[in-house]
Amino acid sequence: MLCWRWVADEWHKAWMSPPAFLCSGALVMSMAQVDALTWQEFETYIAELCRRDGCREVVVSGKSGDLGADVVGYLADGRKLVIQCKKYAAHRSVPSQDMQKFVGTARLEHGADVALFVTTCSAFTRDALGLALRQDIVALHRDLLGSWVKGAHLESLILLNGSGTGRRPR
């Protein structure tokens, strides 16, 4: 059913096949599987996690020049959700410049009630996280993304906003 809905709603229009992970119906993945996704598949996957958690009218931009709105939709309570997805290597940190760009467009350009910056890397730099917290941007680093991937609900993760270091103890 997930594959059919995706084909009918999005991929059919583009005359493309849906990503294989959608046809399997397996939204729960390991972080290694998430790391293996292309950036386009990652954005699609994030959109599917939003749908799983009750978001409506979820759209994937899937193009450059989207002004930071890779995924847009509405939370179950009607608030507009705008998501910036960054698929970086796990050892990297999201720099302040990336957060600055998103801060500048999430609300002013896209009208976000909830602005979410989600990344596959382990952390945000101190400046990027500080800016996110001051500007009410939800910062979801690798560990929080891992919780979402494993079934945690988006609404519970929004409350954690940037908590933890993003780095697992060795």
C-alpha positions as CSV (number, residue, x, y, z in Angstrom):
1,M,0.0,0.0,0.0
2,L,2.8,2.4,0.8
3,C,4.4,1.8,-2.5
4,W,1.1,2.2,-4.4
5,R,0.3,5.5,-2.6
6,W,3.7,6.9,-3.3
7,V,3.5,5.9,-7.0
8,A,0.0,7.4,-7.3
9,D,0.8,10.6,-5.5
10,E,4.3,11.5,-6.5
11,W,6.4,9.2,-8.6
12,H,3.8,8.4,-11.2
13,K,3.8,12.0,-12.2
14,A,7.5,12.0,-12.7
15,W,7.5,8.7,-14.7
16,M,9.9,7.2,-12.3
17,S,9.9,4.1,-10.2
18,P,9.6,4.6,-6.4
19,P,12.7,4.0,-4.3
20,A,13.0,0.3,-3.4
21,F,12.8,1.0,0.3
22,L,9.3,2.4,-0.1
23,C,8.0,-0.7,-1.9
24,S,9.2,-2.9,0.9
25,G,7.1,-1.0,3.3
26,A,10.0,-1.0,5.7
27,L,10.2,2.5,7.2
28,V,12.3,1.2,10.1
29,M,15.9,1.2,9.0
30,S,19.3,1.0,10.5
31,M,21.4,4.1,10.3
32,A,23.7,2.2,8.0
33,Q,20.8,1.8,5.6
34,V,19.9,5.5,6.0
35,D,23.5,6.4,5.2
36,A,23.3,4.3,2.0
37,L,20.4,6.4,0.6
38,T,21.0,9.1,-1.9
39,W,20.2,12.6,-0.8
40,Q,17.0,12.4,-2.9
41,E,16.0,9.1,-1.3
42,F,16.8,10.6,2.1
43,E,14.4,13.5,1.6
44,T,11.8,11.0,0.4
45,Y,12.4,8.9,3.5
46,I,12.0,11.8,5.8
47,A,8.7,12.7,4.1
48,E,7.5,9.1,4.7
49,L,8.5,9.3,8.4
50,C,6.4,12.5,8.6
51,R,3.4,10.7,7.0
52,R,3.9,7.7,9.4
53,D,3.6,10.1,12.3
54,G,0.4,11.7,11.1
55,C,1.5,14.6,9.0
56,R,-0.7,15.6,6.1
57,E,-0.1,17.1,2.6
58,V,3.6,16.2,2.8
59,V,5.5,17.3,-0.3
60,V,9.1,16.7,-1.2
61,S,10.7,19.5,-3.2
62,G,13.5,17.3,-4.4
63,K,15.4,20.1,-6.2
64,S,18.1,22.7,-5.7
65,G,16.9,26.2,-5.3
66,D,14.1,25.1,-2.8
67,L,15.3,27.8,-0.4
68,G,15.7,25.3,2.4
69,A,12.3,23.6,2.1
70,D,13.2,20.0,1.2
71,V,10.0,18.6,2.8
72,V,6.8,20.6,3.6
73,G,3.7,19.4,5.3
74,Y,1.3,19.9,8.2
75,L,1.5,18.3,11.6
76,A,-1.7,16.5,12.9
77,D,-2.6,19.7,14.8
78,G,-2.5,21.8,11.6
79,R,0.9,23.6,12.2
80,K,2.9,24.0,9.0
81,L,6.1,21.9,9.1
82,V,9.1,22.9,6.9
83,I,12.2,20.6,6.9
84,Q,15.7,21.1,5.7
85,C,17.4,17.8,5.1
86,K,21.2,17.5,5.0
87,K,22.7,14.1,4.2
88,Y,26.3,14.5,5.4
89,A,28.9,12.0,6.5
90,A,28.4,10.8,10.1
91,H,31.7,12.3,11.3
92,R,30.8,15.8,10.1
93,S,29.1,18.7,11.9
94,V,26.4,21.0,10.4
95,P,28.1,24.4,10.1
96,S,26.6,27.7,11.2
97,Q,26.3,28.8,7.5
98,D,23.8,26.0,6.8
99,M,21.7,26.9,9.8
100,Q,21.8,30.6,8.9
101,K,20.4,29.9,5.4
102,F,17.5,27.9,6.9
103,V,16.8,30.4,9.6
104,G,16.5,33.1,6.9
105,T,13.9,31.2,4.9
106,A,12.0,28.8,7.0
107,R,9.5,31.2,8.5
108,L,9.8,34.3,6.3
109,E,9.8,32.5,2.9
110,H,7.9,29.3,3.7
111,G,5.7,30.4,6.6
112,A,6.8,27.5,8.9
113,D,5.2,27.1,12.3
114,V,7.6,24.3,13.0
115,A,11.0,24.5,11.3
116,L,13.0,21.2,11.5
117,F,16.7,20.8,10.4
118,V,17.4,17.1,10.1
119,T,20.9,15.7,9.4
120,T,22.7,12.3,9.2
121,C,25.8,13.8,10.7
122,S,26.8,13.5,14.4
123,A,26.3,17.1,15.5
124,F,25.7,20.7,14.9
125,T,28.6,23.1,15.5
126,R,28.2,25.1,18.7
127,D,27.3,28.2,16.7
128,A,24.8,26.4,14.5
129,L,23.0,24.8,17.5
130,G,23.0,28.1,19.4
131,L,21.4,29.8,16.4
132,A,18.8,27.0,16.1
133,L,17.9,27.3,19.7
134,R,17.6,31.1,19.7
135,Q,15.5,31.0,16.5
136,D,13.3,28.1,17.6
137,I,14.6,25.8,14.9
138,V,14.3,22.1,15.8
139,A,17.8,20.6,15.4
140,L,17.7,16.8,14.8
141,H,21.2,15.3,14.7
142,R,22.2,11.7,14.0
143,D,21.2,10.2,17.4
144,L,17.8,11.9,17.3
145,L,17.3,10.9,13.7
146,G,18.2,7.3,14.7
147,S,15.4,7.4,17.3
148,W,12.9,8.7,14.7
149,V,14.0,6.0,12.3
150,K,13.5,3.3,15.0
151,G,9.9,4.5,15.7
152,A,10.0,7.5,18.0
153,H,7.2,9.9,17.1
154,L,8.2,13.2,15.5
155,E,6.2,15.2,18.1
156,S,8.3,13.7,20.9
157,L,11.6,14.6,19.1
158,I,10.5,18.2,18.6
159,L,10.5,18.5,22.4
160,L,14.1,17.2,22.6
161,N,15.4,19.8,20.1
162,G,19.1,19.3,19.9
163,S,19.4,17.4,23.2
164,G,22.5,15.2,23.6
165,T,25.8,15.5,21.9
166,G,24.9,13.6,18.8
167,R,27.9,11.4,19.5
168,R,27.6,7.9,21.0
169,P,30.1,7.0,23.8
170,R,32.7,4.5,22.6
